[in-house]
């Protein structure tokens, strides 16, 4: 259902940019429909720490969730931009802005004032 919903959104938009936030974007084959693919990475230890803090999971549940994901190296090979989420929120924002300028902004058509 998620895949169908994303496909409907892609088909129905007239927006110059459509952002798809999907954890399984590459695995579902949707990356092939995208002009840019951003992969956000962090260490397994940090993933575990964040899962324990934010999802009320046990350590075993967090480890199982991390182990069920494809290796980050597989995802980063498909990425147009790799964003490291290991530092501050400001550092993360800087990387997102740089990826936008590099991957998206050059493709946007600038309309000139009348």
Buried (B, 14 or more C-beta within 10 A) or exposed (E): EEEEEBEEEEEEEEEEEBEEEBEEBBEBEBBEBBEBBBBBBBEEEEBBEEBBEEEEBEEEEBBEBEEEBEEBEEBEEEBBBBBEBEEEEEEBEEBBEEBBEEBBEEEEEEEEEE
